[in-house]
Amino acid sequence: MNRLGILVAGGPAPGINGVISGAVIEARKANMEVFGFYNGWKWLTKGEARYKTLQIRHVSRIHNKGGSILRTSREGFLGDPKQMQKATQKLLELDVKQLIVIGGDGTAYSSYLLSRQVPEIQVVHVPKTIDNDLPLPGTISTFGFQTARHKGSEIVFDLMEDAATVGRWYFVVTMGRKTGHLALGIGKSSGATLTIIPEEFPHPKIRLSQIADILETSILKRLAMGNEHGVALLAEGLLAKLEEEDLSQFGKLEKDPSGHIRFSALNIGMVLKREVERRLKEKGMSLTIVSKNLGYELRSTSPIPFDQEYTRTLGYGAFSLLQKGYSGVLVTLQNQKLVPIPLETLLDADGKRIRIRYVDISTETYRVAREYMIRLEKRDIEEEEMLERLCK
């Protein structure tokens, strides 16, 4: 008897339960048994099977709930053929011949390898990440991003109100391992004073002082305009571009089970707060700056209606593709139609990882965001009135 397996790997994202719900309901309607594996690949790579046999009654009302009923884990089999062998052997022992994997770029690459090396198991991947950095066509979002942007915007809007009330600045660091999609989305929709993302810097590496320069001069411009408060959003992906010399001041770099530097453990907001405060003090100025990280509270929150609807469709689509014989594909929703994309077409040039989608700063979307930010621009120096205010 062929069985369907479902697992969730990588970081949480709002809407996971919606995918599980959609897939399980369709599978059970087709009289297929469904095993939901706990903690992603964690136990399977150890040759263990920790799962729950899922029925419609378990999932019919979970699409609006945050978190994951199957939990999740970053542990996987990348770089370890023996772990992959243990996992696939256990799946085959359980007669799991069809597998839906919910995850981000690292997990997508695992799905690709599995489909290539173990053809007995059909694999369909569902793109999940609040970072929105998987290379989906056009401006299609990864599920979870819209909810994270929505909830993040509400938090930042409240911080803006607090900043104005008490006269202070907030430096808010948002998740987004290498990209600025989430930071820019939150900053633009909330109307934050400015947002700094890694894509705006053309060179591969930058110095921490460059970021501090932007923050300091933005504060000075706001003060020249008569405002002593503001909120600056910083994409944690800025850390990925820092020179090694600057990274060293954060101490020992902690890594997650996937081997990625745990940027959330590096408090770039606090480092920049201290540096900007030092610079302002040298100018005889005193200003309260508060550093805040924004990310963990967005990952497992309840999905907004967009993601509730989106994820159920993706779950339905993932099972439908398996039934049609597809494997090694990523399920997408394009123009309200389910479209499979072969994972091999999403690989980067060396074929060892999935490509990353970066913010395109040449677009009108980004240009509008920049126009509404308060930053010190060249034209400010050229305007006599503004120059006088800045020099006071």
URURPE-V824172 format. One record per helix or strand of 2 or more residues. SS is the DSSP state (hx for helix, st for strand). FROM is the first residue (numbers start at 1). TO is the last residue. If there is no record, write none. Layout:
SS/FROM/TO
SS/FROM/TO
This chain:
st/3/9
hx/16/29
st/34/37
hx/44/46
st/51/53
hx/56/59
hx/81/93
st/96/103
hx/105/117
st/122/128
hx/145/166
st/169/174
hx/181/190
st/194/196
hx/198/200
hx/208/224
st/230/235
hx/238/241
hx/244/250
hx/263/265
hx/268/282
st/289/294
hx/296/299
hx/305/323
st/329/334
st/337/342
hx/343/346
hx/364/371
hx/378/382
hx/384/391
